[in-house]
Amino acid sequence: MSLDLRMIDENGYSDHIDNKASHCAKMLNDYYRKFDAQKGTQFVFSDLGTYKHGGEFNIYSEIKRKLVEDYHIPSYEIRFIQECKNEKAKKAMVDAMNHGDIRIIFGSTSMLGTGVNAQQRAVAVHQLDTPWRPSDLEQRNGRAIRKGNLVAKEFANNKVDVIIYAVERSLDSYKFNLLHNKQLFINQLKTNTLGSRTIDEGSMDEDSGMNFSEYVAVLSGNTDLLEKARLDKKITTLESERKNFLRERDAANGKLAEIDSSVSFHTDKIKEAQSDLALFEQRVERDADGQPINKLIIKGVENSTDIKAIAARLQEIDEKARTKGEYNKIGEIYGFSIMVKTESTSKDLFDCSVNRFFVKGQESIYYTYNNGKLATDPKLACENFLGALGRIPKVIESHEKEKEKVAVNKDIYTAIANGTWKKEEELRSLKGQSAELDRKIALTLAPPEEEKEEMKQGEGLPDNNYSAKMKNENNPVQDKEEDSCLQSFRPKWKH
């Protein structure tokens, strides 16, 4: 219907001076005359009402008829891409466009929107209907807005005009709105920037050059909607910003809790290791050179001081122990328990078990040397546990470094967590303006109800006033004073 009512019923409706065909024909003629010396060419796109053989009504033929009959443009300079039955014919038509032999070409998005390099003399693109995808609109415009357009570069300030035809309060408005939302979604996915993490269907797209929200407002027939769209865009942007702020503040609070928990963990481990170190230093016996004496006691050879016997017992435990992931005590050194733990590992697609040896601190720390693995040399195997206790200072240092590393950003997260959003007042003001504009727009829709009220008031008038009114309307030559008196009783009709 928005394209042409005759597409609904060719016999039920007739031509009209204000339909799309009439407007398009006039615009085509204007550009035809303006760039006549340069043989400027034009593209006309419509996916509805395409050219049909056999005389059936279609928008292409109707506009051509107007151009030929009303504006006297030669028929042979106006062609339809559907006339081409093969690629050879299509190429010939494209060449004729580039030479200026064909001045106006009609086609659909699928047939004329791709694979047509006829841009050399293009000065205007006419969009009779709105496609369903933003990419289709870009494809259409891309037939003329591209490199190699000689006439536009030399005679039109390197620009091509795109004329979009739309009917107020029709499906055109709905389709523009669809394009608006789709283009936003596509652009936000493509840009992948920090500020576009949230898909925002409500804001206008000012960067792509297709301001569909403005079209929607204009097509609605109420220009107040344009201001409403802009206000809503600002509100949506601010609300999105506030949502991101609150999300980041909540994340900062979570991160602070994480930091505090980690700092507390490392602090406790430092205290625990320091206590173990103090106890070890208190109990340790040293030789003349100041080196710790290995006071190792292993179950099964408790009374033995023979290194080989102790090492043999350790190797036996290493080979046979199966603790199922638990820590089993196998001896002591300076009052600290020596533990063995069987761990399962996968190697070369086979499951196998490995025993690791630890020295347990007073509370929960298990100290290791050589990652808990026994050396094959007897002496080194026996010194494993003394070496584990000697690593306590390294354990303390490691926890201190981790504690500093975790806490390094604590001030930043604290500032974020304690921050306040500074645009709350601005958002409140914009919402107030939007609500006021909503009321203003609603008032423009109110007249029908007001008319009903006035009609009701008019129904209660005395009979003589009604008669006088009818007399006045039937006879325009009435006394002006009488006419002015009756004005207050007449219902206001809006056409």
C-alpha positions in Angstrom: 0.0 0.0 0.0 2.8 2.4 0.8 4.4 1.8 -2.5 1.2 2.1 -4.6 -2.4 1.3 -3.8 -2.8 -0.1 -7.3 -0.7 -3.1 -6.2 -3.6 -4.0 -3.9 -6.3 -3.5 -6.5 -5.4 -2.1 -9.9 -9.0 -1.5 -10.9 -10.1 -0.2 -7.5 -7.5 2.6 -7.2 -6.1 5.1 -9.7 -3.0 7.3 -10.1 -2.4 10.1 -7.6 -0.2 13.1 -7.8 1.2 12.5 -4.3 2.1 8.8 -4.6 5.6 7.4 -4.7 5.6 7.0 -8.4 4.7 10.7 -9.0 7.4 11.9 -6.5 10.0 9.6 -7.9 9.3 10.5 -11.5 9.7 14.2 -10.6 12.9 13.7 -8.8 14.3 11.5 -11.6 13.5 14.3 -14.1 15.1 16.9 -11.9 18.4 15.0 -11.7 18.1 14.0 -15.4 18.0 17.7 -16.4 20.5 18.9 -13.8 23.2 16.5 -15.1 22.0 16.3 -18.7 25.2 17.7 -20.2 27.3 15.0 -18.3 24.8 12.3 -19.1 24.4 11.6 -15.4 22.8 8.2 -14.6 20.4 7.2 -11.8 19.6 3.9 -10.0 16.0 3.1 -8.9 15.6 0.3 -6.4 12.5 -1.6 -5.3 12.1 -5.2 -4.2 8.3 -4.9 -4.6 6.4 -4.2 -7.8 9.3 -5.3 -10.0 9.0 -5.3 -13.8 6.7 -8.0 -15.3 6.2 -8.9 -18.9 2.6 -8.9 -20.3 1.3 -5.5 -19.3 0.6 -6.3 -15.6 0.8 -3.3 -13.4 4.2 -2.7 -11.7 5.8 0.3 -10.2 8.8 0.2 -12.6 6.6 0.5 -15.7 4.4 3.1 -14.1 7.3 5.4 -13.3 8.7 4.9 -16.8 5.3 5.8 -18.2 5.3 9.1 -16.2 8.9 9.9 -17.3 8.1 9.4 -21.0 4.6 10.9 -21.1 4.9 13.7 -18.5 8.6 14.6 -18.7 9.4 13.6 -22.3 12.5 11.5 -21.5 13.3 9.1 -24.3 12.0 5.6 -23.6 15.3 3.9 -24.7 17.2 5.7 -22.0 15.1 4.0 -19.3 15.7 0.3 -18.8 14.9 -2.5 -16.3 17.6 -5.0 -15.2 15.0 -7.7 -15.4 15.1 -7.4 -19.2 18.5 -9.0 -19.2 18.2 -12.8 -19.7 21.9 -13.6 -19.3 25.2 -12.2 -18.1 26.1 -11.0 -21.6 23.0 -8.9 -21.8 23.6 -7.6 -18.3 27.1 -6.6 -19.2 25.9 -4.8 -22.3 23.4 -2.8 -20.2 26.1 -1.9 -17.6 28.4 -0.7 -20.4 25.5 1.4 -21.8 25.0 3.0 -18.3 28.7 3.9 -18.0 28.6 5.5 -21.5 25.4 7.4 -20.7 23.3 5.7 -23.3 21.1 4.5 -20.5 20.3 7.2 -18.1 17.9 5.5 -15.6 17.9 1.9 -14.6 15.4 0.1 -12.4 16.1 -3.1 -10.4 15.7 -5.1 -7.2 18.4 -5.5 -4.5 19.3 -9.1 -5.7 19.6 -8.3 -9.4 20.8 -4.7 -9.4 22.4 -4.4 -6.0 25.3 -6.8 -6.5 27.8 -7.4 -9.4 26.9 -4.2 -11.2 29.7 -1.8 -11.8 27.8 1.0 -13.5 29.0 3.9 -11.3 30.9 6.0 -13.7 28.2 8.6 -14.3 25.9 7.9 -11.3 24.5 11.0 -9.6 21.5 9.7 -7.6 20.1 6.5 -6.0 16.4 6.3 -5.4 15.1 3.8 -2.8 11.3 3.2 -3.4 11.0 0.6 -0.6 13.0 -0.3 2.5 14.9 -3.7 2.5 14.9 -5.9 5.6 18.7 -5.9 6.2 21.1 -2.9 6.6 23.5 -4.7 4.3 20.9 -4.6 1.5 20.7 -0.8 1.9 24.5 -0.6 1.7 24.6 -2.8 -1.4 22.0 -0.6 -3.2 23.9 2.6 -2.4 27.2 1.0 -3.2 26.2 0.8 -6.9 26.9 4.5 -7.1 28.9 5.4 -4.0 32.1 3.8 -5.0 35.5 4.5 -6.6 35.4 5.2 -10.3 32.4 7.6 -10.2 33.8 10.2 -12.6 30.8 12.5 -12.9 30.2 12.7 -9.1 33.9 13.5 -8.6 34.1 16.2 -11.2 30.6 17.8 -11.1 28.9 16.9 -7.8 31.5 17.6 -5.1 32.3 13.9 -5.1 28.9 13.0 -3.6 26.0 11.0 -4.7 22.5 11.8 -3.5 20.4 9.0 -2.0 16.7 9.7 -2.0 14.6 7.4 0.3 10.8 7.4 -0.4 8.6 6.7 2.6 4.9 7.2 3.5 4.0 8.5 6.9 2.4 6.1 9.3 2.9 3.1 7.1 5.1 -0.1 7.2 8.0 2.1 6.0 8.3 3.4 9.6 8.3 -0.1 11.0 10.9 -1.3 8.6 13.2 1.7 9.3 12.9 0.9 13.0 14.0 -2.7 12.3 17.0 -1.5 10.3 17.9 0.8 13.1 18.0 -2.0 15.7 19.7 -4.4 13.4 22.4 -1.9 12.4 23.1 -1.1 16.1 23.5 -4.7 17.0 25.8 -5.4 14.0 28.0 -2.3 14.7 28.3 -3.0 18.4 29.4 -6.6 17.7 31.9 -5.4 15.0 33.5 -2.7 17.1 34.0 -4.9 20.1 35.1 -1.9 22.2 35.0 -1.6 26.0 32.2 1.0 25.8 30.0 -1.3 23.7 30.0 -4.4 25.9 26.2 -4.0 26.3 24.0 -4.4 23.2 21.9 -1.3 23.2 18.8 -1.3 21.0 17.5 2.0 22.1 20.2 4.5 21.1 20.6 6.2 17.8 23.5 5.2 15.5 25.3 8.4 14.5 28.5 6.8 13.1 27.3 4.6 10.3 25.6 7.5 8.4 22.2 5.8 8.6 20.2 7.6 11.2 17.2 5.3 11.2 15.7 6.7 14.4 15.4 10.1 12.7 13.6 8.5 9.8 11.2 6.7 12.2 10.4 10.0 13.9 9.8 11.8 10.7 7.7 9.0 9.2 5.5 8.9 12.3 4.1 12.3 11.4 5.0 13.8 14.8 8.4 15.7 14.9 8.2 15.7 18.7 9.1 12.0 18.5 12.5 13.0 17.1 13.3 15.0 20.2 11.9 12.1 22.2 14.2 9.7 20.4 17.2 11.9 21.2 16.2 12.2 24.8 15.6 8.4 25.1 19.0 7.9 23.5 20.7 10.0 26.2 18.7 8.3 28.9 19.5 4.9 27.6 23.2 5.8 27.4 23.3 7.2 30.9 21.3 4.2 32.3 23.8 1.9 30.5 26.6 3.9 32.0 25.1 3.7 35.5 24.5 -0.1 35.1 28.2 -0.5 34.1 29.2 1.6 37.0 27.2 -0.4 39.5 28.4 -3.6 37.9 32.0 -2.5 38.2 31.4 -1.3 41.8 30.0 -4.7 42.7 32.9 -6.4 41.0 35.3 -4.2 42.9 33.6 -5.2 46.2 34.0 -8.8 45.2 37.6 -8.3 44.3 38.3 -6.5 47.6 36.8 -9.5 49.5 39.0 -11.8 47.4 42.1 -9.6 48.2 41.3 -9.5 51.9 40.8 -13.3 52.0 44.1 -13.9 50.1 46.0 -11.4 52.3 44.6 -13.1 55.4 45.6 -16.5 54.0 49.2 -15.5 53.3 49.5 -13.6 56.6 48.5 -16.7 58.5 50.9 -18.9 56.5 53.7 -16.4 57.2 53.0 -16.5 61.0 52.8 -20.3 60.9 56.1 -20.7 59.0 57.8 -18.1 61.3 56.6 -20.1 64.3 57.9 -23.4 62.7 61.3 -21.7 62.0 61.6 -20.4 65.6 60.8 -23.9 66.9 63.3 -25.5 64.6 66.0 -23.0 65.6 65.3 -23.7 69.2 65.6 -27.5 68.8 68.3 -27.9 66.2 71.7 -29.2 67.1 74.7 -28.1 65.1 78.2 -29.4 64.5 81.5 -27.5 65.0 81.0 -25.8 61.6 77.5 -24.6 62.5 75.8 -27.1 60.2 72.6 -28.8 61.5 73.1 -32.4 62.6 70.7 -34.8 60.9 68.6 -36.2 63.8 66.4 -38.4 61.5 64.2 -41.1 63.0 62.4 -43.5 60.6 59.9 -46.2 61.7 61.3 -49.7 61.3 64.8 -48.5 62.0 64.2 -46.2 64.9 67.4 -47.1 66.8 69.7 -47.2 63.8 72.1 -44.4 63.0 73.4 -46.2 59.9 72.8 -44.0 56.9 72.6 -46.9 54.6 70.0 -48.7 56.7 67.9 -45.6 57.0 68.2 -44.9 53.3 67.2 -48.6 52.5 64.1 -48.2 54.7 63.2 -45.0 52.9 63.6 -46.6 49.5 61.4 -49.5 50.7 58.7 -47.1 51.8 59.0 -45.2 48.5 58.4 -48.5 46.6 55.7 -50.1 48.7 53.7 -47.3 50.4 50.2 -46.7 49.1 48.4 -44.0 51.1 45.5 -43.3 48.7 46.2 -39.6 48.8 46.5 -39.4 52.6 49.5 -38.2 54.6 51.0 -41.1 56.6 53.6 -40.5 59.3 56.8 -42.5 58.9 59.2 -40.8 61.3 60.4 -37.6 63.0 63.1 -35.0 62.8 63.6 -32.4 65.7 60.0 -33.1 66.8 58.5 -32.4 63.3 56.6 -35.3 61.7 57.9 -36.9 58.5 55.1 -37.8 56.2 54.6 -39.8 52.9 51.8 -39.3 50.5 50.9 -41.4 47.4 49.8 -39.3 44.4 48.4 -40.7 41.2 49.8 -39.4 37.9 49.2 -40.2 34.2 52.3 -40.8 32.1 52.4 -42.2 28.6 48.7 -43.0 28.8 49.3 -45.2 31.8 48.1 -44.5 35.4 50.9 -44.8 37.9 51.5 -43.9 41.6 54.3 -41.7 43.0 55.3 -41.3 46.6 56.3 -37.9 47.9 57.9 -37.1 51.3 57.2 -34.1 53.5 58.1 -32.5 56.8 54.9 -31.3 58.6 54.9 -28.1 60.4 53.1 -27.5 63.7 49.8 -26.7 62.0 49.1 -27.1 58.3 52.2 -26.4 56.2 54.0 -29.3 54.6 57.7 -28.5 53.7 59.4 -30.3 50.9 62.9 -30.6 49.4 63.5 -31.6 45.7 59.7 -31.5 45.3 59.4 -34.4 47.8 61.3 -36.9 45.8 64.1 -39.1 47.4 67.5 -39.0 45.9 69.1 -42.4 44.9 72.2 -41.6 46.9 71.7 -42.8 50.5 73.3 -39.8 52.1 71.3 -37.3 50.0 68.1 -39.3 50.6 68.5 -39.0 54.3 69.3 -35.3 54.1 66.0 -34.7 52.2 64.1 -33.8 55.4 66.8 -31.6 56.9 66.8 -29.7 53.6 63.0 -29.3 53.8 63.3 -27.6 57.2 66.1 -25.4 55.8 63.6 -24.1 53.2 61.3 -22.5 55.8 62.8 -19.0 55.2 62.1 -19.5 51.4 58.5 -20.4 52.2 58.1 -17.2 54.3 59.6 -15.1 51.6 57.3 -16.7 49.0 54.2 -15.9 51.0 55.3 -12.4 51.6 55.8 -11.8 47.9 52.4 -13.2 47.1 50.8 -11.1 49.8 52.4 -7.9 48.3 51.4 -9.0 44.8 47.8 -9.6 45.8 47.5 -6.3 47.7 49.1 -4.1 45.1 45.8 -3.0 43.5 43.8 -2.8 46.7 43.7 1.0 46.8 42.3 1.1 43.2 39.5 -1.4 44.0 38.8 0.4 47.3 38.3 3.7 45.4 36.0 2.0 42.9 34.0 0.3 45.6 33.6 3.6 47.6 32.8 5.7 44.5 29.5 7.3 43.6 28.0 7.8 40.2 28.1 11.6 39.5 25.4 11.8 36.8 22.4 10.8 38.8 21.0 14.3 38.8 21.5 14.6 35.0 19.6 11.3 34.4 16.8 12.4 36.7 16.5 15.7 34.8 16.4 13.9 31.4 13.8 11.5 32.6 11.7 14.5 33.7 12.1 16.1 30.3 11.1 12.8 28.6 8.0 12.5 30.8 7.0 16.0 29.9 7.5 15.3 26.2 5.5 12.1 26.6 2.6 14.2 28.0 3.0 16.7 25.1 2.9 13.9 22.5 -0.1 12.4 24.3 -1.9 15.7 24.0 -1.5 15.6 20.2 -3.4 12.3 20.3 -6.1 13.7 22.6 -8.3 15.8 20.2 -10.7 13.0 19.3 -11.6 12.6 23.0 -11.9 16.4 23.4 -14.2 16.5 20.3 -16.4 13.9 21.9 -16.7 16.1 25.1 -17.5 19.1 23.0 -20.0 17.2 21.0 -21.6 16.1 24.2 -21.8 19.7 25.3 -23.3 20.6 21.9 -26.0 18.0 22.3 -27.4 19.9 25.3 -28.0 23.2 23.4 -31.5 24.6 23.0 -33.4 23.8 19.9 -33.5 27.4 18.7 -29.7 27.6 18.7 -29.4 24.4 16.7 -31.9 25.8 14.2 -30.0 29.0 14.0 -26.8 27.1 13.4 -28.3 25.1 10.6 -29.8 28.2 9.1 -26.4 29.9 9.2 -24.6 26.9 7.6 -27.3 26.6 4.8 -27.1 30.3 4.0 -23.6 31.7 4.0 -24.8 35.3 3.7 -25.7 35.8 7.3 -25.4 38.6 9.7 -21.7 38.6 11.0 -22.9 39.3 14.6 -25.2 36.3 14.5 -22.3 34.2 13.1 -19.9 35.3 15.8 -22.4 34.4 18.5 -22.8 30.9 17.2 -19.1 30.2 17.1 -19.0 29.2 20.8 -21.7 26.5 20.2 -20.2 24.9 17.1 -18.3 21.6 17.6 -14.7 21.8 16.2 -14.2 19.4 13.4 -10.7 18.2 12.4 -10.1 16.9 8.9 
